[in-house]
């Protein structure tokens, strides 16, 4: 059995070694190709849009005020270099081979831990999927975190180990209580509103052959995508995994977030890190960075799949995303000393700052555009001209955004026709997410009390 040390596991001796890049030659080629495509769009699209305006309306950018054209060009530049170029680069990185082989046929004992709170409508399917896992040596532990509904009676109908908590203490505490009882060398966590593919443990455990691997994250898919809101969440999830996570793994060695519905840890490594902390609303992000700072790798196994419930109403989604965004801000605050240090390799030097500045910076820019665009239309001496010319820009950029979604779905191999068509309708959803990030940012500034 792998023994965790009380000190940091030394996976690199110098900052340069920490910043090692997989496939450096191919990575450079990916950068060059991405810059070339971005420059082509940067110079070619304005001419294309100008031709569209000339064809449809009889005038081009030469006949509108220079300040008007400059305003559109500014937002266009932000889009090209802040969104489209990174997407092209990440998509190319995601196609690079993963040279580091970690797979093993060894099958250690695994503890499956399921925290639950008021999940009477989902807990049965979750437990049944856990009991149906195709793996020879494992136990199932369900922690009821003071549920007020019928969750606990339902749990007690199954042949699982049950931890009953009289009062609700939060998810981190429930996870730690399950960890205390776990007997497995590997501990696997899933959420009570999720259910698992039968091969999930075999795929995850197969990555622990390397002693430097502290955690393995699987893929999260949505159960149903039968409404607009669920389709948008599905596209978002698949983009984050098929593009971002794959690019992180192929550019370095680790991913930045091991998700709650499908992640396995070395039990002794998790205990040595102090278990899950309740200091943030994103305990999965927090513990991932804890392990990375201790020198362990957190890898991604897309064949290990968990299906989770999509939020079905805008009100619930708003509450969820504000909580998630606040949790991420809290994690950045707790781990601020890691940023730009090379301590966790490319994650601290690039991926984490990128997620912070683009994730929240783009939200403020998008809200700014929503305010500026109609204001200029109303106040401009040429409102109809501006509106027509601006709409041409927005339509083209929306098509480019849809193309990003289509590529993500194709790369993920989960691109149903309904999802592919829905990529052309993502603007309202993106604006809504930007709004929730701004609200979350304001709540953190006010230090507003946060709860689950």
Residue, then its C-alpha position, 0 to 999 in steps of 0.5 A: x500500500x502506498x504510504x503518504x508522508x507528512x511532508x510534501x511529496x517532492x515531484x520536482x526539484x526546481x521551478x523549471x522542473x515543476x513547469x515541465x510540459x508534455x509534448x513540448x514540440x507539439x505544444x509549440x505547434x499548437x500555439x503557432x497554429x492558434x495564433x495563425x487562425x486567430x490572426x486570419x479571423x482578426x483580419x478577415x472577419x471585419x472585411x467579411x462583415x463589411x461585405x455583408x453590410x455593403x450587400x444588405x444595407x448599401x454601406x460599409x464601415x467607411x460610412x460610419x463614424x470612426x469612434x463607432x467602428x473603434x468601439x465595435x473593434x474593441x469588443x471584437x478584439x476582446x472576443x478574438x484574443x480573450x475567447x476564440x484564441x484560447x479555445x482554438x489553443x485548448x482544442x488543439x492541446x486536447x488532441x495531443x497524446x497522453x504519453x504518461x501511462x498509469x494504468x494497472x491491473x491491481x484492484x485494491x479495496x475501495x470505499x464508496x462514500x455517498x453524502x446525502x441531505x434531503x435526497x429522497x427522490x434520488x438516493x435510491x438510484x444512487x445507491x443501487x448504481x453503487x451496489x451494481x458497480x463491476x468491481x470485486x472488493x469494495x464497500x458502500x458507506x452512506x452518510x445522512x447529514x440530518x435529512x428532514x425528509x424520507x432519505x434516511x428510511x430509504x437508505x436503511x432499506x439497502x445493504x450499505x453502511x449507514x452513518x446517521x447525523x442528527x443535525x445538518x453540518x454541511x457536505x464537508x463534514x459528511x464527507x469526512x465522517x464517511x472518510x473516518x469509517x472507510x476501510x479502503x486503500x482508495x476512497x471514492x466519492x459521489x453525490x446522492x443526486x448522481x448515479x454511476x456507470x458499472x465500470x467506474x471504479x475499474x477505470x479510476x483505480x487503474x490510474x493509481x499505479x503511479x505513487x505520485x497520483x493522489x486523486x483521479x477525476x472522472x467525467x460528469x454527464x447530465x441525466x436528461x437534456x430535454x429542456x433549454x436550460x438542461x441543454x445549456x448545462x450539458x454543453x457547458x459540462x462537456x466543454x469544461x471536460x472535453x476541452x479544458x480538462x483534456x488540455x490541462x492533462x495534455x499540457x501538464x499532468x494534473x487537472x484543477x478540479x476533481x468533481x464531487x460526483x466522480x472522484x477517487x482518492x488515496x485514503x492516506x493522502x486525503x487524511x494526511x491533507x486533513x480531509x475536506x475543509x469547510x472554509x469554502x463552498x467549493x470543497x472539491x476545488x479546495x481539496x484538489x489544490x491541497x493535494x497539488x500543493x503537497x506535490x501529488x498529481x490529480x489526473x482525469x479519466x474520461x471513461x469513468x462516468x457519473x450521471x448527475x441531475x441538471x438544474x431545471x429552473x432559473x431560480x435554482x440555477x441562480x442559487x447554485x451558480x452564485x454558490x459555486x462562483x463564491x466557492x471558487x473565489x474563496x478557494x482562490x483566496x485560501x490558495x492565493x500564495x500558489x498563483x504564479x509561483x510554479x508550485x503546482x506547475x502550469x496550473x499555478x502559472x497559467x490555468x488557475x489565473x486564466x480561469x480567475x481572470x477570464x471567468x470573472x473578467x469576461x462577466x464584467x465585460x459582457x455586462x458592460x457590452x449589454x449596457x453600452x450597446x443599447x445606450x449608443x444606439x439610443x444616443x447615437x446620431x445614426x442609431x439605425x446605422x449603428x444597430x444594423x452594423x452592430x447586429x452583423x458583428x454580433x451575428x457573426x460572433x454568435x456563429x463563432x461561439x456556436x462553432x466552439x460549442x459544436x467542436x466541444x460536443x464532437x470532441x466529447x463524443x456526446x454530440x446529439x443533434x439537439x445539443x448541436x443545434x442548441x449551440x446557436x442559442x447560448x447567448x441568454x445562458x452566457x449572460x445569465x452566468x455572467x450575472x451570477x458571477x457578478x452577484x457572487x463577486x459582490x457577495x464576497x466583497x460584502x462578506x455576506x453569510x454563505x450557506x449550502 
